[in-house]
Amino acid sequence: MKRKVFSVLTGSVCGSISVTLLVLLFSLIIVKSGSLNQSLVLMLCIIAAALGMFAGGFLAAKIADSMGLLIGALSGAAGFLILLAVNAVSGTVPDAVSLLRFAVMLIAGAAGGVIGVNGGRKKQRKRRKR
């Protein structure tokens, strides 16, 4: 039980850090390109949230080593709560885009969790004696 809680917390914190770093990278790209389009910024923020929480869900599931869908989804939800708290401190009010971001982070975290538990393992085959 402790391992699962630890994995969710670790995944959500690492996922939130990944989201933040991706947003910083995307903002640097936007500034260098010189085009500040509102729809582009929104799209890149959603992409950053998806990629970051995918990584967080993947890490959480690797640590937990079971229940990848649930662990990844919880990691995505906890990561969303972390980012929501950071936005609240900065004075940002949740809106409809926040619901979209929550759905994206939840689904991406769950997908990362499934791949984190199931991916990367090669099943060993029993050799038949001849």
Buried (B, 14 or more C-beta within 10 A) or exposed (E): EEEBEEBBBBBBBBBBBBBBEBBEEBBEEBEEEEEEEEEEBEEBBBBBBBBBBBBBBBBBBBBBEEBBBBBBBBBBBBBBBBBBEEBEEEEEEEEEEBEEBBBBBBBBBBBBBBBBBEEEEEEEEEEEEE
